[in-house]
Amino acid sequence: YGDEHPRFGIKGGENDVAELTEYLRVLLDIGYLNTDNPPFVSFEVKPLPGEHPEVIIANGKRVLREAWARV
């Protein structure tokens, strides 16, 4: 996909809930995510032609919530 930032869970993609869960665990393990100096964590996704941006944003939020619940 190069620099296309496809949505989480896209067929043939690399990132979904399991991968984001592992990423968040690593950020916690190395101390990057902390309550003393909380950082910003963000990710980029963009709709493919024919996909609605609102749906892609909602999917990203759902994946983040589910990943956090697994950490």
Jmol script that loads the backbone (N, CA, C; Angstrom):
load data "model"
ATOM      1  N   TYR A   1       0.812  -1.200   0.000  1.00  0.00           N
ATOM      2  CA  TYR A   1       0.000   0.000   0.000  1.00  0.00           C
ATOM      3  C   TYR A   1       0.852   1.259   0.000  1.00  0.00           C
ATOM      4  N   GLY A   2       2.125   1.111   0.256  1.00  0.00           N
ATOM      5  CA  GLY A   2       2.973   2.303   0.255  1.00  0.00           C
ATOM      6  C   GLY A   2       2.533   3.275   1.322  1.00  0.00           C
ATOM      7  N   ASP A   3       2.319   4.490   0.938  1.00  0.00           N
ATOM      8  CA  ASP A   3       1.959   5.559   1.864  1.00  0.00           C
ATOM      9  C   ASP A   3       0.475   5.890   1.762  1.00  0.00           C
ATOM     10  N   GLU A   4      -0.345   4.905   1.485  1.00  0.00           N
ATOM     11  CA  GLU A   4      -1.767   5.137   1.248  1.00  0.00           C
ATOM     12  C   GLU A   4      -2.607   5.163   2.518  1.00  0.00           C
ATOM     13  N   HIS A   5      -2.106   4.645   3.621  1.00  0.00           N
ATOM     14  CA  HIS A   5      -2.811   4.637   4.901  1.00  0.00           C
ATOM     15  C   HIS A   5      -4.188   3.991   4.811  1.00  0.00           C
ATOM     16  N   PRO A   6      -4.262   2.728   4.363  1.00  0.00           N
ATOM     17  CA  PRO A   6      -5.568   2.073   4.283  1.00  0.00           C
ATOM     18  C   PRO A   6      -6.164   1.865   5.669  1.00  0.00           C
ATOM     19  N   ARG A   7      -7.442   1.676   5.698  1.00  0.00           N
ATOM     20  CA  ARG A   7      -8.153   1.487   6.965  1.00  0.00           C
ATOM     21  C   ARG A   7      -7.686   0.212   7.669  1.00  0.00           C
ATOM     22  N   PHE A   8      -7.922   0.175   8.968  1.00  0.00           N
ATOM     23  CA  PHE A   8      -7.647  -1.032   9.743  1.00  0.00           C
ATOM     24  C   PHE A   8      -8.537  -2.158   9.232  1.00  0.00           C
ATOM     25  N   GLY A   9      -7.969  -3.359   9.162  1.00  0.00           N
ATOM     26  CA  GLY A   9      -8.735  -4.536   8.814  1.00  0.00           C
ATOM     27  C   GLY A   9      -9.018  -4.729   7.341  1.00  0.00           C
ATOM     28  N   ILE A  10      -8.391  -3.926   6.485  1.00  0.00           N
ATOM     29  CA  ILE A  10      -8.639  -4.071   5.057  1.00  0.00           C
ATOM     30  C   ILE A  10      -8.082  -5.409   4.579  1.00  0.00           C
ATOM     31  N   LYS A  11      -8.772  -6.049   3.672  1.00  0.00           N
ATOM     32  CA  LYS A  11      -8.325  -7.341   3.145  1.00  0.00           C
ATOM     33  C   LYS A  11      -6.920  -7.194   2.556  1.00  0.00           C
ATOM     34  N   GLY A  12      -6.013  -8.065   2.988  1.00  0.00           N
ATOM     35  CA  GLY A  12      -4.636  -8.013   2.525  1.00  0.00           C
ATOM     36  C   GLY A  12      -3.786  -6.996   3.260  1.00  0.00           C
ATOM     37  N   GLY A  13      -4.376  -6.301   4.236  1.00  0.00           N
ATOM     38  CA  GLY A  13      -3.651  -5.275   4.979  1.00  0.00           C
ATOM     39  C   GLY A  13      -2.787  -5.856   6.086  1.00  0.00           C
ATOM     40  N   GLU A  14      -2.040  -4.992   6.720  1.00  0.00           N
ATOM     41  CA  GLU A  14      -1.094  -5.403   7.761  1.00  0.00           C
ATOM     42  C   GLU A  14      -1.567  -5.083   9.170  1.00  0.00           C
ATOM     43  N   ASN A  15      -2.546  -4.202   9.327  1.00  0.00           N
ATOM     44  CA  ASN A  15      -2.887  -3.704  10.657  1.00  0.00           C
ATOM     45  C   ASN A  15      -4.366  -3.859  10.975  1.00  0.00           C
ATOM     46  N   ASP A  16      -4.602  -4.392  12.174  1.00  0.00           N
ATOM     47  CA  ASP A  16      -5.955  -4.504  12.699  1.00  0.00           C
ATOM     48  C   ASP A  16      -5.840  -4.507  14.223  1.00  0.00           C
ATOM     49  N   VAL A  17      -6.841  -4.980  14.902  1.00  0.00           N
ATOM     50  CA  VAL A  17      -6.881  -4.912  16.364  1.00  0.00           C
ATOM     51  C   VAL A  17      -5.673  -5.593  17.005  1.00  0.00           C
ATOM     52  N   ALA A  18      -5.322  -6.773  16.568  1.00  0.00           N
ATOM     53  CA  ALA A  18      -4.208  -7.511  17.188  1.00  0.00           C
ATOM     54  C   ALA A  18      -2.896  -6.743  17.089  1.00  0.00           C
ATOM     55  N   GLU A  19      -2.629  -6.173  15.938  1.00  0.00           N
ATOM     56  CA  GLU A  19      -1.371  -5.437  15.741  1.00  0.00           C
ATOM     57  C   GLU A  19      -1.351  -4.146  16.550  1.00  0.00           C
ATOM     58  N   LEU A  20      -2.487  -3.454  16.604  1.00  0.00           N
ATOM     59  CA  LEU A  20      -2.540  -2.226  17.397  1.00  0.00           C
ATOM     60  C   LEU A  20      -2.434  -2.544  18.882  1.00  0.00           C
ATOM     61  N   THR A  21      -3.012  -3.652  19.313  1.00  0.00           N
ATOM     62  CA  THR A  21      -2.887  -4.075  20.707  1.00  0.00           C
ATOM     63  C   THR A  21      -1.420  -4.286  21.068  1.00  0.00           C
ATOM     64  N   GLU A  22      -0.701  -4.993  20.232  1.00  0.00           N
ATOM     65  CA  GLU A  22       0.721  -5.236  20.484  1.00  0.00           C
ATOM     66  C   GLU A  22       1.507  -3.929  20.506  1.00  0.00           C
ATOM     67  N   TYR A  23       1.199  -3.039  19.596  1.00  0.00           N
ATOM     68  CA  TYR A  23       1.872  -1.735  19.536  1.00  0.00           C
ATOM     69  C   TYR A  23       1.646  -0.955  20.831  1.00  0.00           C
ATOM     70  N   LEU A  24       0.413  -0.913  21.298  1.00  0.00           N
ATOM     71  CA  LEU A  24       0.117  -0.194  22.535  1.00  0.00           C
ATOM     72  C   LEU A  24       0.814  -0.844  23.727  1.00  0.00           C
ATOM     73  N   ARG A  25       0.874  -2.174  23.750  1.00  0.00           N
ATOM     74  CA  ARG A  25       1.589  -2.869  24.836  1.00  0.00           C
ATOM     75  C   ARG A  25       3.065  -2.487  24.863  1.00  0.00           C
ATOM     76  N   VAL A  26       3.669  -2.432  23.700  1.00  0.00           N
ATOM     77  CA  VAL A  26       5.085  -2.049  23.627  1.00  0.00           C
ATOM     78  C   VAL A  26       5.266  -0.617  24.115  1.00  0.00           C
ATOM     79  N   LEU A  27       4.389   0.282  23.693  1.00  0.00           N
ATOM     80  CA  LEU A  27       4.494   1.672  24.151  1.00  0.00           C
ATOM     81  C   LEU A  27       4.370   1.769  25.666  1.00  0.00           C
ATOM     82  N   LEU A  28       3.516   0.951  26.257  1.00  0.00           N
ATOM     83  CA  LEU A  28       3.414   0.911  27.718  1.00  0.00           C
ATOM     84  C   LEU A  28       4.671   0.318  28.340  1.00  0.00           C
ATOM     85  N   ASP A  29       5.149  -0.780  27.789  1.00  0.00           N
ATOM     86  CA  ASP A  29       6.326  -1.467  28.332  1.00  0.00           C
ATOM     87  C   ASP A  29       7.569  -0.587  28.346  1.00  0.00           C
ATOM     88  N   ILE A  30       7.739   0.228  27.333  1.00  0.00           N
ATOM     89  CA  ILE A  30       8.934   1.074  27.275  1.00  0.00           C
ATOM     90  C   ILE A  30       8.740   2.405  27.994  1.00  0.00           C
ATOM     91  N   GLY A  31       7.550   2.609  28.572  1.00  0.00           N
ATOM     92  CA  GLY A  31       7.293   3.812  29.344  1.00  0.00           C
ATOM     93  C   GLY A  31       6.849   5.016  28.539  1.00  0.00           C
ATOM     94  N   TYR A  32       6.620   4.831  27.253  1.00  0.00           N
ATOM     95  CA  TYR A  32       6.191   5.968  26.428  1.00  0.00           C
ATOM     96  C   TYR A  32       4.804   6.441  26.837  1.00  0.00           C
ATOM     97  N   LEU A  33       3.909   5.500  27.081  1.00  0.00           N
ATOM     98  CA  LEU A  33       2.574   5.856  27.551  1.00  0.00           C
ATOM     99  C   LEU A  33       2.613   5.895  29.066  1.00  0.00           C
ATOM    100  N   ASN A  34       2.408   7.063  29.629  1.00  0.00           N
ATOM    101  CA  ASN A  34       2.460   7.212  31.073  1.00  0.00           C
ATOM    102  C   ASN A  34       1.529   8.331  31.504  1.00  0.00           C
ATOM    103  N   THR A  35       1.169   8.334  32.772  1.00  0.00           N
ATOM    104  CA  THR A  35       0.253   9.351  33.283  1.00  0.00           C
ATOM    105  C   THR A  35       0.958  10.624  33.715  1.00  0.00           C
ATOM    106  N   ASP A  36       2.268  10.566  33.953  1.00  0.00           N
ATOM    107  CA  ASP A  36       3.002  11.758  34.374  1.00  0.00           C
ATOM    108  C   ASP A  36       3.149  12.774  33.251  1.00  0.00           C
ATOM    109  N   ASN A  37       3.387  12.289  32.063  1.00  0.00           N
ATOM    110  CA  ASN A  37       3.569  13.159  30.901  1.00  0.00           C
ATOM    111  C   ASN A  37       2.918  12.477  29.692  1.00  0.00           C
ATOM    112  N   PRO A  38       1.596  12.459  29.655  1.00  0.00           N
ATOM    113  CA  PRO A  38       0.922  11.698  28.602  1.00  0.00           C
ATOM    114  C   PRO A  38       1.197  12.261  27.210  1.00  0.00           C
ATOM    115  N   PRO A  39       1.655  11.406  26.302  1.00  0.00           N
ATOM    116  CA  PRO A  39       1.955  11.854  24.944  1.00  0.00           C
ATOM    117  C   PRO A  39       0.715  11.776  24.054  1.00  0.00           C
ATOM    118  N   PHE A  40       0.844  12.328  22.886  1.00  0.00           N
ATOM    119  CA  PHE A  40      -0.173  12.148  21.855  1.00  0.00           C
ATOM    120  C   PHE A  40       0.195  10.915  21.047  1.00  0.00           C
ATOM    121  N   VAL A  41      -0.777  10.105  20.762  1.00  0.00           N
ATOM    122  CA  VAL A  41      -0.599   8.955  19.884  1.00  0.00           C
ATOM    123  C   VAL A  41      -1.655   9.084  18.800  1.00  0.00           C
ATOM    124  N   SER A  42      -1.226   8.984  17.566  1.00  0.00           N
ATOM    125  CA  SER A  42      -2.184   9.123  16.471  1.00  0.00           C
ATOM    126  C   SER A  42      -1.855   8.129  15.366  1.00  0.00           C
ATOM    127  N   PHE A  43      -2.784   7.956  14.468  1.00  0.00           N
ATOM    128  CA  PHE A  43      -2.548   7.145  13.283  1.00  0.00           C
ATOM    129  C   PHE A  43      -3.332   7.753  12.133  1.00  0.00           C
ATOM    130  N   GLU A  44      -2.886   7.438  10.946  1.00  0.00           N
ATOM    131  CA  GLU A  44      -3.515   7.978   9.743  1.00  0.00           C
ATOM    132  C   GLU A  44      -4.201   6.859   8.977  1.00  0.00           C
ATOM    133  N   VAL A  45      -5.416   7.116   8.592  1.00  0.00           N
ATOM    134  CA  VAL A  45      -6.146   6.232   7.690  1.00  0.00           C
ATOM    135  C   VAL A  45      -6.867   7.127   6.698  1.00  0.00           C
ATOM    136  N   LYS A  46      -7.017   6.642   5.491  1.00  0.00           N
ATOM    137  CA  LYS A  46      -7.773   7.428   4.521  1.00  0.00           C
ATOM    138  C   LYS A  46      -8.652   6.500   3.706  1.00  0.00           C
ATOM    139  N   PRO A  47      -9.804   6.994   3.327  1.00  0.00           N
ATOM    140  CA  PRO A  47     -10.726   6.144   2.577  1.00  0.00           C
ATOM    141  C   PRO A  47     -10.234   5.876   1.165  1.00  0.00           C
ATOM    142  N   LEU A  48     -10.515   4.673   0.715  1.00  0.00           N
ATOM    143  CA  LEU A  48     -10.282   4.340  -0.683  1.00  0.00           C
ATOM    144  C   LEU A  48     -11.439   4.908  -1.492  1.00  0.00           C
ATOM    145  N   PRO A  49     -11.294   5.004  -2.797  1.00  0.00           N
ATOM    146  CA  PRO A  49     -12.411   5.496  -3.607  1.00  0.00           C
ATOM    147  C   PRO A  49     -13.681   4.681  -3.329  1.00  0.00           C
ATOM    148  N   GLY A  50     -14.760   5.387  -3.083  1.00  0.00           N
ATOM    149  CA  GLY A  50     -16.035   4.748  -2.797  1.00  0.00           C
ATOM    150  C   GLY A  50     -16.307   4.511  -1.325  1.00  0.00           C
ATOM    151  N   GLU A  51     -15.303   4.683  -0.470  1.00  0.00           N
ATOM    152  CA  GLU A  51     -15.508   4.529   0.969  1.00  0.00           C
ATOM    153  C   GLU A  51     -15.871   5.881   1.573  1.00  0.00           C
ATOM    154  N   HIS A  52     -16.744   5.865   2.562  1.00  0.00           N
ATOM    155  CA  HIS A  52     -17.168   7.098   3.219  1.00  0.00           C
ATOM    156  C   HIS A  52     -16.202   7.442   4.351  1.00  0.00           C
ATOM    157  N   PRO A  53     -15.683   8.669   4.376  1.00  0.00           N
ATOM    158  CA  PRO A  53     -14.725   9.055   5.420  1.00  0.00           C
ATOM    159  C   PRO A  53     -15.245   8.827   6.836  1.00  0.00           C
ATOM    160  N   GLU A  54     -16.524   9.105   7.060  1.00  0.00           N
ATOM    161  CA  GLU A  54     -17.079   8.942   8.404  1.00  0.00           C
ATOM    162  C   GLU A  54     -17.009   7.486   8.865  1.00  0.00           C
ATOM    163  N   VAL A  55     -17.217   6.569   7.941  1.00  0.00           N
ATOM    164  CA  VAL A  55     -17.161   5.144   8.272  1.00  0.00           C
ATOM    165  C   VAL A  55     -15.726   4.733   8.594  1.00  0.00           C
ATOM    166  N   ILE A  56     -14.770   5.264   7.848  1.00  0.00           N
ATOM    167  CA  ILE A  56     -13.360   4.939   8.077  1.00  0.00           C
ATOM    168  C   ILE A  56     -12.908   5.478   9.432  1.00  0.00           C
ATOM    169  N   ILE A  57     -13.341   6.687   9.777  1.00  0.00           N
ATOM    170  CA  ILE A  57     -13.001   7.260  11.083  1.00  0.00           C
ATOM    171  C   ILE A  57     -13.633   6.434  12.202  1.00  0.00           C
ATOM    172  N   ALA A  58     -14.900   6.079  12.050  1.00  0.00           N
ATOM    173  CA  ALA A  58     -15.577   5.263  13.064  1.00  0.00           C
ATOM    174  C   ALA A  58     -14.879   3.918  13.230  1.00  0.00           C
ATOM    175  N   ASN A  59     -14.448   3.315  12.140  1.00  0.00           N
ATOM    176  CA  ASN A  59     -13.728   2.044  12.211  1.00  0.00           C
ATOM    177  C   ASN A  59     -12.409   2.215  12.966  1.00  0.00           C
ATOM    178  N   GLY A  60     -11.684   3.283  12.699  1.00  0.00           N
ATOM    179  CA  GLY A  60     -10.432   3.535  13.405  1.00  0.00           C
ATOM    180  C   GLY A  60     -10.643   3.694  14.901  1.00  0.00           C
ATOM    181  N   LYS A  61     -11.696   4.407  15.273  1.00  0.00           N
ATOM    182  CA  LYS A  61     -12.013   4.585  16.692  1.00  0.00           C
ATOM    183  C   LYS A  61     -12.392   3.251  17.336  1.00  0.00           C
ATOM    184  N   ARG A  62     -13.157   2.437  16.618  1.00  0.00           N
ATOM    185  CA  ARG A  62     -13.555   1.133  17.137  1.00  0.00           C
ATOM    186  C   ARG A  62     -12.332   0.250  17.370  1.00  0.00           C
ATOM    187  N   VAL A  63     -11.423   0.239  16.401  1.00  0.00           N
ATOM    188  CA  VAL A  63     -10.210  -0.573  16.524  1.00  0.00           C
ATOM    189  C   VAL A  63      -9.377  -0.098  17.708  1.00  0.00           C
ATOM    190  N   LEU A  64      -9.238   1.204  17.880  1.00  0.00           N
ATOM    191  CA  LEU A  64      -8.470   1.733  19.005  1.00  0.00           C
ATOM    192  C   LEU A  64      -9.111   1.339  20.334  1.00  0.00           C
ATOM    193  N   ARG A  65     -10.428   1.493  20.449  1.00  0.00           N
ATOM    194  CA  ARG A  65     -11.108   1.110  21.698  1.00  0.00           C
ATOM    195  C   ARG A  65     -10.937  -0.382  21.990  1.00  0.00           C
ATOM    196  N   GLU A  66     -11.083  -1.201  20.971  1.00  0.00           N
ATOM    197  CA  GLU A  66     -10.949  -2.645  21.169  1.00  0.00           C
ATOM    198  C   GLU A  66      -9.513  -3.020  21.546  1.00  0.00           C
ATOM    199  N   ALA A  67      -8.542  -2.390  20.905  1.00  0.00           N
ATOM    200  CA  ALA A  67      -7.139  -2.667  21.230  1.00  0.00           C
ATOM    201  C   ALA A  67      -6.833  -2.262  22.666  1.00  0.00           C
ATOM    202  N   TRP A  68      -7.298  -1.083  23.088  1.00  0.00           N
ATOM    203  CA  TRP A  68      -7.068  -0.638  24.466  1.00  0.00           C
ATOM    204  C   TRP A  68      -7.676  -1.612  25.457  1.00  0.00           C
ATOM    205  N   ALA A  69      -8.850  -2.131  25.130  1.00  0.00           N
ATOM    206  CA  ALA A  69      -9.516  -3.073  26.033  1.00  0.00           C
ATOM    207  C   ALA A  69      -8.713  -4.361  26.199  1.00  0.00           C
ATOM    208  N   ARG A  70      -7.893  -4.690  25.223  1.00  0.00           N
ATOM    209  CA  ARG A  70      -7.086  -5.919  25.272  1.00  0.00           C
ATOM    210  C   ARG A  70      -5.731  -5.718  25.945  1.00  0.00           C
ATOM    211  N   VAL A  71      -5.325  -4.482  26.113  1.00  0.00           N
ATOM    212  CA  VAL A  71      -4.000  -4.206  26.692  1.00  0.00           C
ATOM    213  C   VAL A  71      -4.011  -4.522  28.177  1.00  0.00           C
TER     214      VAL A  71
END
end "model"
wireframe off; spacefill off
backbone 0.3
color backbone group
